[in-house]
Amino acid sequence: MRYSIMTSRLMAYLADADESKVKAVYTLWEKEIENDQNFVLSDEQLQILDRERELHLSGKANPTAETFNPKLL
């Protein structure tokens, strides 16, 4: 099943679910949700993303090139 279909179905289900089901799902994902809210990129990481985005949009990106440096994350 495609990702977009899964997320759409989950959102629709949660929108109509009763309180106990929403609480149960939240309990399962609580730590992950809290960690996602604390996720912040540094200025250097944002600059790298901007550069990579511009290369991609201009058609000059080389997906086989080693432009990603995990040490910067």
C-alpha positions as CSV (number, residue, x, y, z in Angstrom):
1,M,0.0,0.0,0.0
2,R,1.3,3.5,-0.9
3,Y,2.4,5.8,1.9
4,S,-0.1,8.5,0.9
5,I,-2.9,6.1,1.1
6,M,-1.8,4.8,4.5
7,T,-1.5,8.3,6.0
8,S,-4.8,9.3,4.6
9,R,-6.5,6.3,6.0
10,L,-4.8,6.7,9.4
11,M,-5.9,10.4,9.6
12,A,-9.4,9.6,8.6
13,Y,-9.6,6.8,11.2
14,L,-8.2,8.9,14.0
15,A,-10.5,11.8,13.1
16,D,-13.5,9.6,13.7
17,A,-12.1,7.3,16.5
18,D,-13.4,7.3,20.0
19,E,-11.3,8.8,22.8
20,S,-10.0,5.5,24.1
21,K,-8.6,4.5,20.7
22,V,-7.0,7.9,20.2
23,K,-5.4,7.6,23.7
24,A,-4.1,4.1,22.9
25,V,-2.5,5.2,19.6
26,Y,-1.0,8.3,21.3
27,T,0.4,6.2,24.1
28,L,2.1,4.0,21.5
29,W,3.6,7.0,19.7
30,E,4.1,9.4,22.5
31,K,7.9,9.4,22.8
32,E,8.3,9.6,19.0
33,I,5.9,12.5,18.8
34,E,7.7,14.3,21.6
35,N,11.1,13.7,19.9
36,D,9.8,14.9,16.5
37,Q,8.7,18.2,18.1
38,N,12.2,18.7,19.5
39,F,14.0,18.1,16.2
40,V,15.9,21.1,15.1
41,L,18.4,21.5,12.3
42,S,21.5,23.7,12.8
43,D,22.1,26.7,10.5
44,E,24.8,24.7,8.7
45,Q,22.5,21.8,8.1
46,L,19.8,24.1,6.8
47,Q,22.3,25.6,4.4
48,I,23.2,22.2,3.1
49,L,19.6,21.3,2.6
50,D,19.0,24.6,0.7
51,R,22.1,23.9,-1.5
52,E,20.9,20.4,-2.3
53,R,17.4,21.6,-3.0
54,E,18.6,24.3,-5.4
55,L,20.7,21.7,-7.2
56,H,17.7,19.3,-7.4
57,L,15.4,22.0,-8.7
58,S,17.9,23.2,-11.3
59,G,18.3,19.6,-12.6
60,K,22.0,19.7,-11.7
61,A,21.8,17.3,-8.8
62,N,23.8,14.1,-9.3
63,P,22.1,11.4,-7.2
64,T,25.3,9.2,-7.3
65,A,27.6,12.0,-6.1
66,E,28.7,12.0,-2.5
67,T,27.2,15.3,-1.5
68,F,25.7,14.0,1.7
69,N,27.9,14.1,4.8
70,P,26.4,12.3,7.8
71,K,29.1,13.8,10.0
72,L,27.3,17.2,9.7
73,L,24.1,15.8,11.2
